[in-house]
Each structure stands twice: as structure tokens, then as C-alpha cells.
């Protein structure tokens, strides 16, 4: 029986996906777990896997097409099977408005996207379940690694590694939970490049105006910011922090060749302060407030099409060097659009730093459902009065945006007091 391949929901905010590249062509045989296509969501480029065995009978959606979730994009079946009914259904769907929810018989899935590790993190929408057909044989996994930990790899990655003679146990996967995927094998044999982000939309000249179509990411940003700024009652608190000691500590680490940025220091201090002030590490939930017991920091990263917030989980319990390494890797993956859904969902508090761009002070919009976001300005050398004398000191402005339904001004002020003490006395960060 032919299987319908529909556009899956690959992130919690995804409403449509853009097919960047089909990795199979009509007439190719496929097995469960093989990668069918590279799909651009509103956040990243994700590999879409097959969920059934058979032959690619028809690729309905063309490369470059933007398709709503739940829309039929391909058909998998036996070579001599009649699929005319499915094709007629696809043509009928084009004439009608797209369904709001994906059909139950969807037969494609994202490449093993992992769930957020935090119990209280935002849970992504459930993927559509396949129709009650006989379940295909489970995809083979790589043999377990030393110490009893399972080494996960996609079937395609296993075959590619075997063909190239690569020891798959020596590789570190870039997929969810360290899963080894096709991209990792290609990198190992240095034969292919990672999926490139889609080109910016071309400008259309209309009279004296250039009109540029919004990308998937920019449309999502526009929608979410309206959902945040309009209904969420923001208030703002700003402090001017003495950064002399933190700057000296940061420079000392850099002089010793530790790859630490000042933003890493701010992330670590913020996470430690949030552990002491759970009323800010919270979210509004209608008739209750959720205070999180774990601290997951979303750090805003600017990419060509907008902003994305990779998440450093349990940042309060990680060392500064661990945060620096993880932040650097996540930022690189964000800029190349290679983040997996679990890497940019589930934050409990966000930080937006524009100091490196010379911005001294700004107010950030809260990233719902979080209750607060910290805006970080540039470290400035300014004249300061101390002990009756005017000296040159380093100062940095921090502005905290808070959801007034969750916390009040005094609670936000106490959090900023703790954070200020830590940054002014780095030995207190713990």
C-alpha cells in the first residue's frame, strides 16, 4: 500500500517548511530511516527521514517550494502500484485551503529530534503518527560504545561509514543526543559540505520601492514579538555595573589562552543569580506561575535572517569553561542553520548582548513563555567619582525586562542586586 509523505512539524513554532533539496529522486528505493530531503524550518535546516520502505513514486513538492505542515509532498509505494487517487488528492488540496493540522497517516519524520532535557521545558508539538499499518522493521543502530553507552547512528550514516572504511565509534555526532548522521560521515571523509542556508529572498522592484518577501524565520519572529509585546505587561529595570574586576579576570583568562568571552562570564553570573532568585526564572501559566528548578539560558544569536536563541542547559551547574565551549559551538551551529529543535527550545531565561556592536543600553522584548530577559550593553571606559577623586573606570549597563504578571519591581531589583554583586566581585560567582 502506498505511503503518503507529508511535511512534518519539525519545531514547536513551525507552520511551514521549505524543501531545500531532495536527496532521493523518483524511482529510487528507500528504507525506513533514510534521509529523503533537507528542509528549512523557521529555525534551522533539518534532515527529513523516510518512515516506510518502498520506491519513490512521485515527488510532488519541488525544490525551493514552501509547504504548510501536513501537506502531501511525495508518495512512496511499490513500482507497479496505482497512486492516481493520491495524486488527485494532492491536486485537490492545492485548490483548497491547506489543512490546519497534519493528517494522521503522515509518513515522514524529522531526523531523530530529541526532546528538551528539562522536565519543565516547552514541549514541542507531537509529530503525526503513521496510519495503523504493519510497523516496519526497526532501523539498525551502531554497536554500543565503551562503558555501556549506546552509540546512535542513522542507517544511512552506518552504510556510508562502512563503504568509506570509517570507524564510526571514533566520530562525535552532531545530531540530537550525539546521534551520528550523514553530515558527520561526509565531514569525516571530506567529500561534502554541510547543508547551506537558503539564499536571501530576491528584491522585487515596485515603482520606487523594493519589496522583499519575509523569510520563514522573519515571519515567525514578527508573529511571536506581537504575541509577546502586546499582551505581556513589560516593565524595565536598569543598573550600571562596575566591571573593572570582571574585566581584569576575563583578560587574565584570555592571556592564559583560555577561550572565554566576556559574554560567557555574564551567562555564568546570570545563571548563578537565577538559582538564588527562582521568582525571575519563571513563566506565566494562566491561573498559576511556574518557577523552574533548573536554569536553562537562551542566548540570542544574530544570523542573517533574524535572531535565534540556542539554549545552554543547567548553566548554573556548569563551569565557565564548559559554558564557553558550549556557547561557541551552539553559536556556530546557529549561524550555519544546523541547530536541532531541542537545541533552541526549553530556555527558562534569555540574554541578549549587543555590547559587542557598541550599543550602550537597550530594552529587550521577553521571549514567551519566559518571564524575563536581560539586555547587555557595551563595557565603557568612563570617568567615575570614587573617594572624592575622578578616575577612569569600566561600566556596563544591564536592563532587565520582566513580565509584571510573574514578578514585581522589588523582585526584579533584588535579582539585579545579586547579579551586580557577582559581576563586581567575580569570586562570588558560583
PALUM-365661 format. One record per residue (C-alpha): residue number from 1; residue in one letter; x, y, z. Coordinates in pm, 1 decimal. Example, Ala and Ser with C-alpha at 12.3 -4.5 7.8 and 13.67 -1.06 7.14 Angstrom:
REM residues 2
REC     i   aa         c1         c2         c3
REC     1    A     1230.0     -450.0      780.0
REC     2    S     1367.0     -106.0      714.0
This chain:
REM residues 430
REC     i   aa         c1         c2         c3
REC     1    X        0.0        0.0        0.0
REC     2    X      138.2      340.9      -97.5
REC     3    X      256.9      568.7      182.7
REC     4    X      190.5      940.7      193.8
REC     5    X      490.3     1163.7      274.5
REC     6    X      372.9     1490.8      423.8
REC     7    X      558.0     1795.5      551.7
REC     8    X      621.3     1712.5      920.0
REC     9    X      623.7     1953.9     1212.3
REC    10    X      995.5     1984.1     1283.5
REC    11    X      984.1     2251.3     1555.3
REC    12    X      734.5     2379.2     1810.2
REC    13    X      677.1     2704.0     1618.6
REC    14    X      690.0     2562.7     1265.2
REC    15    X      388.4     2619.9     1042.9
REC    16    X      551.2     2552.3      705.7
REC    17    X      877.5     2420.7      567.4
REC    18    X     1090.2     2492.4      263.2
REC    19    X     1232.8     2196.9       70.4
REC    20    X     1593.1     2292.8        7.6
REC    21    X     1700.0     1970.7     -161.9
REC    22    X     1559.0     1627.8     -238.6
REC    23    X     1820.1     1362.0     -161.9
REC    24    X     1620.8     1094.1     -346.9
REC    25    X     1470.9     1102.8     -694.5
REC    26    X     1168.1      933.9     -842.1
REC    27    X     1233.9      562.9     -893.4
REC    28    X     1485.4      536.1     -606.9
REC    29    X     1431.6      269.2     -344.6
REC    30    X     1419.8      388.9       16.6
REC    31    X     1414.1      227.3      358.1
REC    32    X     1289.0      346.4      693.9
REC    33    X     1535.9      591.7      843.3
REC    34    X     1695.6      703.1      518.0
REC    35    X     1714.2     1077.2      462.7
REC    36    X     1469.6     1199.3      199.3
REC    37    X     1524.7     1572.6      195.3
REC    38    X     1676.1     1875.9      362.4
REC    39    X     1401.7     2102.5      495.8
REC    40    X     1439.9     2460.7      614.3
REC    41    X     1216.0     2541.0      910.4
REC    42    X     1171.4     2877.8     1079.6
REC    43    X     1477.9     2798.1     1292.4
REC    44    X     1718.0     2561.5     1118.2
REC    45    X     1789.8     2322.7      831.9
REC    46    X     1677.6     1971.6      928.8
REC    47    X     1709.5     1630.9      762.9
REC    48    X     1373.0     1460.0      699.3
REC    49    X     1374.3     1079.4      710.6
REC    50    X     1152.9      818.9      548.4
REC    51    X      910.0      633.0      769.3
REC    52    X      837.0      344.9      534.8
REC    53    X     1005.6      115.7      282.0
REC    54    X      942.7      125.4      -91.5
REC    55    X     1012.4      318.0     -409.9
REC    56    X      983.2      693.4     -458.8
REC    57    X      686.6      701.8     -695.7
REC    58    X      630.1     1077.4     -706.1
REC    59    X      796.8     1392.6     -570.8
REC    60    X      505.9     1634.3     -555.2
REC    61    X      671.9     1939.0     -397.6
REC    62    X      956.1     2095.3     -594.0
REC    63    X     1289.0     2205.0     -450.1
REC    64    X     1259.2     2560.3     -319.7
REC    65    X      886.1     2522.7     -251.0
REC    66    X      746.7     2640.7       84.2
REC    67    X      481.7     2395.2      202.9
REC    68    X      244.5     2407.2      505.4
REC    69    X      281.4     2123.7      755.2
REC    70    X       58.4     1826.3      676.7
REC    71    X       72.7     1886.2      300.2
REC    72    X      143.9     1585.7       77.6
REC    73    X      492.0     1628.3      -72.0
REC    74    X      577.7     1277.9     -200.7
REC    75    X      446.4      924.2     -241.0
REC    76    X      630.4      600.1     -155.1
REC    77    X      497.2      267.9     -283.7
REC    78    X      565.5      -40.3     -494.1
REC    79    X      679.4       14.9     -856.1
REC    80    X      355.9     -111.0    -1017.1
REC    81    X      108.4       33.2     -767.0
REC    82    X     -170.1      266.8     -876.8
REC    83    X     -122.7      600.3     -696.5
REC    84    X     -362.2      806.7     -908.4
REC    85    X     -600.8      855.9     -615.4
REC    86    X     -326.0     1007.2     -401.4
REC    87    X     -215.4     1237.2     -683.3
REC    88    X     -574.2     1352.6     -737.9
REC    89    X     -599.1     1420.3     -366.2
REC    90    X     -280.8     1631.7     -384.2
REC    91    X     -419.9     1832.1     -675.4
REC    92    X     -744.0     1887.6     -486.3
REC    93    X     -554.4     2008.3     -181.7
REC    94    X     -377.4     2272.3     -391.6
REC    95    X     -711.5     2419.7     -491.7
REC    96    X     -844.2     2423.4     -135.1
REC    97    X     -703.7     2588.7      174.8
REC    98    X     -433.7     2375.9      345.1
REC    99    X     -543.7     2174.3      646.9
REC   100    X     -463.9     2329.0      983.1
REC   101    X     -322.1     2007.2     1125.1
REC   102    X     -117.6     1730.2      963.2
REC   103    X     -313.5     1413.1      876.1
REC   104    X     -267.2     1105.3     1088.4
REC   105    X     -121.5      898.4      805.8
REC   106    X      188.9     1117.8      769.7
REC   107    X      484.2      903.7      667.5
REC   108    X      787.1     1126.0      720.2
REC   109    X      964.3     1230.6     1034.4
REC   110    X     1245.1     1462.9     1144.4
REC   111    X     1586.1     1308.9     1192.1
REC   112    X     1550.2     1175.8     1546.8
REC   113    X     1488.2     1512.4     1712.4
REC   114    X     1549.7     1481.6     2085.5
REC   115    X     1321.4     1621.5     2349.1
REC   116    X     1440.3     1902.8     2576.4
REC   117    X     1620.0     1760.8     2876.8
REC   118    X     1435.5     1980.0     3123.0
REC   119    X     1109.0     1839.9     3260.2
REC   120    X      963.3     2188.9     3265.8
REC   121    X     1083.9     2294.3     2921.0
REC   122    X      841.5     2382.0     2645.4
REC   123    X      728.0     2060.3     2488.8
REC   124    X      729.2     2058.3     2108.2
REC   125    X      411.5     1965.4     1930.6
REC   126    X      373.3     1592.3     1877.1
REC   127    X      459.0     1462.3     1534.9
REC   128    X      179.8     1298.0     1338.7
REC   129    X      150.2      927.3     1387.9
REC   130    X      156.5      684.6     1097.5
REC   131    X     -159.5      500.7      997.9
REC   132    X     -213.0      164.8     1167.5
REC   133    X      -19.3      -31.3      906.9
REC   134    X      223.7     -309.1      995.2
REC   135    X      521.8     -145.8     1162.2
REC   136    X      843.5     -153.6      958.9
REC   137    X     1144.1     -330.8     1095.5
REC   138    X     1337.6     -110.3     1340.2
REC   139    X     1632.3       74.7     1191.1
REC   140    X     1967.5      -73.2     1286.8
REC   141    X     2178.3      113.7     1534.6
REC   142    X     2552.4      124.7     1572.2
REC   143    X     2701.3     -114.4     1828.5
REC   144    X     2725.5       14.1     2185.0
REC   145    X     3031.2      217.2     2273.4
REC   146    X     3260.9      155.2     2567.0
REC   147    X     3113.4      199.3     2908.9
REC   148    X     2772.2       70.1     2802.3
REC   149    X     2657.5      389.0     2634.0
REC   150    X     2467.9      333.6     2311.4
REC   151    X     2626.1      489.8     2003.9
REC   152    X     2336.5      609.7     1790.1
REC   153    X     2368.7      648.6     1415.5
REC   154    X     2125.9      670.3     1125.9
REC   155    X     2113.5      374.0      884.6
REC   156    X     2245.8      595.6      607.1
REC   157    X     2541.6      701.3      821.6
REC   158    X     2617.3      336.9      901.8
REC   159    X     2624.7      241.4      535.0
REC   160    X     2834.0      541.9      435.1
REC   161    X     3083.9      469.7      712.3
REC   162    X     3110.6      104.3      607.8
REC   163    X     3162.0      197.2      241.1
REC   164    X     3432.3      450.4      329.1
REC   165    X     3603.2      229.1      587.0
REC   166    X     3547.4      478.1      869.1
REC   167    X     3546.0      370.4     1233.4
REC   168    X     3210.3      511.6     1333.5
REC   169    X     3295.9      471.5     1701.9
REC   170    X     3562.2      739.3     1663.9
REC   171    X     3316.6     1005.8     1548.7
REC   172    X     3122.3     1258.0     1752.4
REC   173    X     2771.9     1300.6     1618.0
REC   174    X     2616.8     1638.5     1555.2
REC   175    X     2260.6     1506.7     1563.5
REC   176    X     2024.1     1504.8     1863.0
REC   177    X     2182.5     1344.6     2171.2
REC   178    X     2505.5     1291.5     1979.2
REC   179    X     2343.0     1086.5     1701.6
REC   180    X     2575.0     1032.0     1404.5
REC   181    X     2413.1     1139.8     1081.0
REC   182    X     2506.8     1165.3      715.6
REC   183    X     2667.2     1505.9      761.7
REC   184    X     2915.5     1369.4     1013.3
REC   185    X     3029.1     1097.1      774.8
REC   186    X     3064.5     1344.7      489.7
REC   187    X     3278.3     1567.0      710.6
REC   188    X     3492.9     1270.2      811.3
REC   189    X     3573.6     1175.2      451.4
REC   190    X     3596.7     1542.3      343.0
REC   191    X     3382.5     1493.6       37.5
REC   192    X     3078.0     1709.8      100.9
REC   193    X     2981.8     2032.7      261.5
REC   194    X     2724.9     2086.1      532.7
REC   195    X     2380.4     2197.8      410.6
REC   196    X     2396.4     2564.5      318.6
REC   197    X     2128.5     2807.1      433.2
REC   198    X     1888.7     2923.2      167.1
REC   199    X     1973.7     3235.8      -26.2
REC   200    X     1807.3     3559.0       83.2
REC   201    X     1479.7     3635.1      -91.9
REC   202    X     1528.2     3842.7     -405.4
REC   203    X     1404.5     4200.4     -400.0
REC   204    X     1121.9     4290.9     -637.9
REC   205    X     1119.7     4646.0     -771.8
REC   206    X      771.8     4803.3     -742.9
REC   207    X      794.8     5160.9     -863.9
REC   208    X     1045.8     5333.3     -638.5
REC   209    X     1020.4     5063.8     -370.8
REC   210    X     1196.2     4729.6     -335.4
REC   211    X      973.0     4461.5     -183.9
REC   212    X     1145.4     4167.6      -15.3
REC   213    X      943.3     3862.2       83.6
REC   214    X      974.3     3766.2      450.4
REC   215    X     1170.2     3450.4      521.2
REC   216    X     1018.7     3174.3      735.6
REC   217    X     1228.7     3289.2     1031.1
REC   218    X     1137.6     3656.6      992.9
REC   219    X      763.4     3574.2      969.3
REC   220    X      788.8     3371.2     1290.6
REC   221    X      980.0     3649.7     1466.4
REC   222    X      716.4     3903.6     1363.3
REC   223    X      432.9     3685.1     1490.8
REC   224    X      598.6     3595.1     1822.9
REC   225    X      704.5     3951.5     1904.4
REC   226    X      346.6     4073.9     1861.0
REC   227    X      231.5     3788.9     2085.1
REC   228    X      486.2     3896.5     2345.6
REC   229    X      485.2     4275.0     2339.2
REC   230    X      110.3     4330.7     2310.7
REC   231    X      -35.2     4100.1     2580.5
REC   232    X      266.0     4076.8     2816.5
REC   233    X      291.0     4374.4     3057.3
REC   234    X      663.5     4452.1     3043.1
REC   235    X      848.4     4667.7     3292.3
REC   236    X     1217.4     4755.7     3280.3
REC   237    X     1495.0     4792.2     3538.1
REC   238    X     1843.1     4924.3     3452.6
REC   239    X     2165.0     4913.2     3655.3
REC   240    X     2515.1     5043.0     3581.9
REC   241    X     2765.0     4775.3     3683.1
REC   242    X     3129.7     4833.1     3777.4
REC   243    X     3311.0     4589.1     3550.7
REC   244    X     3672.9     4660.2     3647.5
REC   245    X     3731.6     4332.5     3833.5
REC   246    X     3532.2     4118.8     3590.1
REC   247    X     3725.9     4275.3     3300.9
REC   248    X     4059.5     4202.4     3471.0
REC   249    X     3956.3     3840.9     3538.1
REC   250    X     3839.4     3799.4     3179.3
REC   251    X     4162.8     3945.6     3039.7
REC   252    X     4372.5     3725.1     3268.5
REC   253    X     4195.3     3415.7     3135.0
REC   254    X     4246.7     3530.5     2776.3
REC   255    X     4615.4     3596.0     2843.3
REC   256    X     4645.7     3235.3     2958.6
REC   257    X     4484.0     3120.8     2629.9
REC   258    X     4151.0     3021.9     2783.1
REC   259    X     3886.4     3067.9     2507.8
REC   260    X     3645.5     3263.4     2728.9
REC   261    X     3445.5     3569.3     2625.3
REC   262    X     3302.6     3836.6     2849.5
REC   263    X     2956.8     3716.4     2745.3
REC   264    X     3041.0     3372.7     2889.9
REC   265    X     3118.8     3539.3     3224.2
REC   266    X     2783.7     3721.4     3211.7
REC   267    X     2597.8     3397.4     3130.6
REC   268    X     2762.0     3217.6     3423.6
REC   269    X     2691.4     3502.6     3666.8
REC   270    X     2331.0     3535.0     3547.5
REC   271    X     2268.9     3162.8     3587.9
REC   272    X     2410.1     3171.3     3940.9
REC   273    X     2189.6     3470.0     4030.0
REC   274    X     1880.7     3297.0     3887.9
REC   275    X     1943.9     2998.2     4112.1
REC   276    X     1911.4     3235.1     4408.2
REC   277    X     1604.4     3409.4     4262.9
REC   278    X     1365.5     3147.6     4119.0
REC   279    X     1088.3     3409.2     4106.9
REC   280    X     1260.7     3551.0     3795.5
REC   281    X     1339.4     3208.4     3649.6
REC   282    X      971.0     3151.5     3586.1
REC   283    X      680.3     3177.9     3342.4
REC   284    X      315.0     3281.8     3348.0
REC   285    X       65.7     2995.9     3306.9
REC   286    X     -280.8     3147.5     3323.6
REC   287    X     -400.5     3082.3     3678.1
REC   288    X      -54.6     2998.7     3816.8
REC   289    X      312.7     3088.8     3794.8
REC   290    X      570.2     2821.7     3714.6
REC   291    X      904.2     2861.0     3893.0
REC   292    X     1171.5     2642.1     3737.1
REC   293    X     1416.8     2447.9     3949.4
REC   294    X     1669.2     2425.3     3665.3
REC   295    X     1833.2     2715.5     3485.3
REC   296    X     1840.7     2698.1     3105.9
REC   297    X     1983.1     3013.3     2947.4
REC   298    X     1877.3     3112.5     2596.4
REC   299    X     2146.2     3328.6     2435.6
REC   300    X     2034.9     3543.8     2144.1
REC   301    X     2247.5     3487.4     1832.2
REC   302    X     2212.9     3717.7     1532.5
REC   303    X     2205.4     3547.2     1194.5
REC   304    X     2134.9     3688.9      850.7
REC   305    X     1758.5     3638.0      870.6
REC   306    X     1698.9     3739.0     1231.4
REC   307    X     1761.0     3608.7     1583.0
REC   308    X     1766.5     3259.2     1724.9
REC   309    X     1825.7     3160.2     2087.7
REC   310    X     2031.9     2843.1     2138.2
REC   311    X     1993.7     2706.5     2490.6
REC   312    X     2268.1     2630.7     2745.4
REC   313    X     2100.8     2386.2     2979.7
REC   314    X     2175.1     2377.4     3353.8
REC   315    X     2407.3     2674.2     3309.4
REC   316    X     2420.1     2734.6     3684.2
REC   317    X     2589.0     2398.0     3743.0
REC   318    X     2841.2     2420.8     3457.9
REC   319    X     3190.0     2565.6     3480.0
REC   320    X     3284.0     2883.1     3296.4
REC   321    X     3497.5     2687.0     3051.3
REC   322    X     3212.4     2443.4     2981.8
REC   323    X     2977.4     2734.5     2914.7
REC   324    X     3234.4     2898.9     2686.3
REC   325    X     3281.7     2583.5     2480.2
REC   326    X     2909.5     2508.5     2453.9
REC   327    X     2818.6     2869.1     2370.7
REC   328    X     3078.7     2880.9     2094.0
REC   329    X     2960.0     2553.6     1938.3
REC   330    X     2592.8     2649.1     1958.3
REC   331    X     2657.5     2991.1     1804.3
REC   332    X     2846.1     2833.7     1513.7
REC   333    X     2567.2     2581.7     1453.8
REC   334    X     2306.5     2860.5     1475.1
REC   335    X     2483.0     3071.8     1211.5
REC   336    X     2503.7     2775.0      975.2
REC   337    X     2135.3     2688.1     1042.4
REC   338    X     2229.4     2342.1     1175.6
REC   339    X     2063.3     2356.7     1518.0
REC   340    X     1831.0     2072.1     1610.5
REC   341    X     1493.4     2161.3     1768.0
REC   342    X     1598.3     2055.2     2118.6
REC   343    X     1895.0     2295.8     2096.7
REC   344    X     1681.3     2610.0     2065.2
REC   345    X     1374.9     2523.4     2276.4
REC   346    X     1321.0     2494.0     2650.1
REC   347    X     1501.5     2804.0     2781.0
REC   348    X     1379.4     2948.0     3112.5
REC   349    X     1553.3     3287.6     3081.8
REC   350    X     1719.8     3470.6     2791.4
REC   351    X     2015.5     3705.0     2745.9
REC   352    X     2058.2     3945.2     2454.8
REC   353    X     2402.2     4108.4     2427.0
REC   354    X     2454.7     4395.7     2183.4
REC   355    X     2759.8     4530.6     2363.1
REC   356    X     2995.5     4391.6     2100.8
REC   357    X     2815.5     4614.5     1848.4
REC   358    X     2877.0     4927.1     2053.7
REC   359    X     2523.3     4956.7     2193.1
REC   360    X     2543.8     5107.3     2542.2
REC   361    X     2186.2     5044.2     2655.4
REC   362    X     1864.4     4891.5     2519.3
REC   363    X     1548.4     4711.2     2628.9
REC   364    X     1476.3     4360.6     2500.8
REC   365    X     1135.2     4203.4     2438.2
REC   366    X     1057.2     3896.9     2650.7
REC   367    X     1071.9     3561.1     2474.5
REC   368    X      744.4     3390.3     2578.3
REC   369    X      665.7     3193.0     2783.4
REC   370    X      967.8     3314.2     2983.4
REC   371    X      909.8     3584.6     3243.1
REC   372    X     1224.8     3791.3     3187.0
REC   373    X     1512.5     3874.1     2954.6
REC   374    X     1841.0     4054.0     3023.2
REC   375    X     1972.7     4314.9     2777.9
REC   376    X     2351.4     4362.4     2798.0
REC   377    X     2523.2     4679.5     2678.9
REC   378    X     2884.4     4758.9     2598.7
REC   379    X     3161.4     4785.3     2858.8
REC   380    X     3264.7     5153.0     2852.5
REC   381    X     3559.3     5343.7     2991.0
REC   382    X     3410.4     5645.6     3168.1
REC   383    X     3515.6     5898.3     3433.4
REC   384    X     3382.2     5792.3     3774.1
REC   385    X     3394.7     5960.7     4114.3
REC   386    X     3541.1     5741.6     4390.4
REC   387    X     3662.4     5863.6     4729.3
REC   388    X     3646.2     6226.8     4626.4
REC   389    X     3855.1     6165.7     4314.6
REC   390    X     3770.7     6127.9     3949.3
REC   391    X     3911.8     5812.9     3793.4
REC   392    X     3865.9     5613.0     3475.5
REC   393    X     3652.6     5303.3     3531.4
REC   394    X     3476.7     5038.6     3326.8
REC   395    X     3097.7     5039.6     3338.6
REC   396    X     2827.1     4826.6     3174.6
REC   397    X     2451.8     4881.9     3168.8
REC   398    X     2214.9     4588.9     3220.4
REC   399    X     1842.1     4622.3     3156.8
REC   400    X     1605.3     4356.9     3285.2
REC   401    X     1266.6     4321.7     3111.9
REC   402    X     1012.9     4148.4     3337.5
REC   403    X      660.8     4014.2     3292.8
REC   404    X      467.3     4204.3     3561.9
REC   405    X      219.0     3917.3     3591.5
REC   406    X      500.3     3697.3     3725.9
REC   407    X      721.0     3929.8     3929.6
REC   408    X      713.7     4286.2     4061.0
REC   409    X      974.3     4560.4     4068.5
REC   410    X     1121.5     4466.9     4405.7
REC   411    X     1178.7     4105.9     4299.5
REC   412    X     1345.5     4215.5     3977.2
REC   413    X     1558.8     4466.0     4166.8
REC   414    X     1678.6     4201.2     4413.2
REC   415    X     1783.5     3976.7     4124.8
REC   416    X     1978.8     4262.8     3965.9
REC   417    X     2142.9     4341.6     4300.6
REC   418    X     2268.3     3983.6     4327.3
REC   419    X     2388.6     3980.7     3966.5
REC   420    X     2563.1     4317.1     4013.7
REC   421    X     2747.3     4193.4     4324.4
REC   422    X     2868.5     3887.5     4136.0
REC   423    X     2995.0     4081.8     3835.1
REC   424    X     3162.6     4341.8     4056.6
REC   425    X     3319.5     4064.2     4267.2
REC   426    X     3375.3     3764.4     4032.7
REC   427    X     3485.8     3540.5     4320.8
REC   428    X     3121.1     3537.7     4434.7
REC   429    X     3011.2     3365.8     4112.1
REC   430    X     2949.3     3003.8     4194.0
